[in-house]
Amino acid sequence: GENVEQHPSTLSVQEGDSAVIKCTYSDSASNYFPWYKQELGKRPQLIIDIRSNVGEKKDQRIAVTLNKTAKHFSLHITETQPEDSAVYFCAASTGNQFYFGTGTSLTVIP
Amino acid sequence: KAGVTQTPRYLIKTRGQQVTLSCSPISGHRSVSWYQQTPGQGLQFLFEYFSETQRNKGNFPGRFSGRQFSNSRSEMNVSTLELGDSALYLCASSLAAVAVPYEQYFGPGTRLTVT
């Protein structure tokens, strides 16, 4: 089956700096890659996603890039704010089943 | 549209008991997936149902089972509870289709504590 690895497991940045979280996947058939943000005590929320026919997607301060050849995708958050502090999960899917990374705990220091 | 709902939100059970958790998907969503979330383990996939049929199953023992009803609501059952079953159980719904992944939306989860 698919195996998704996520790095780093923890990340601290100063407010205003950028944050980058990286994931790799093993199954070349995976064609959908969502990112979720989970604040403490809350449900995971979909923040951005990308499909395999696209190399990059942006939504305001958040962007995701996908390299199908290398089988990795990354989340980029620019101009970080304290409210960006949360756990971020990447996932890969070939269709009906989603495989999640183990999460990155991001702390934005004011 | 109303979001994904789960009941109950909190449960405390004793080892050896069984428990049933419920999930109501977003209206129109026919796929429901269940996940176990524990600290350090991320989201572990339990199973996925579509149109009352289990389409995918993760690597959990047979004590974990589920079902889906004709209105797409889903239940999962854990029998003979163990201490290690203490976790946040999340369900997620999506429009789904064959071999085409759609966005998944999560419910608030059920926090299960086994003593």
Interface residues (C-beta under 8 A of the other chain):
Chain A: N31 Y32 P34 Y36 K42 R43 P44 Q45 L46 D49 F89 S93 T94 G95 N96 Q97 F98 Y99 F100 G101 T102 G103
Chain B: S31 S33 Y35 G40 Q41 G42 L43 F45 E48 F50 R55 N56 L90 A92 A96 V98 A99 V100 P101 E103 Q104 Y105 F106 G107 P108 G109
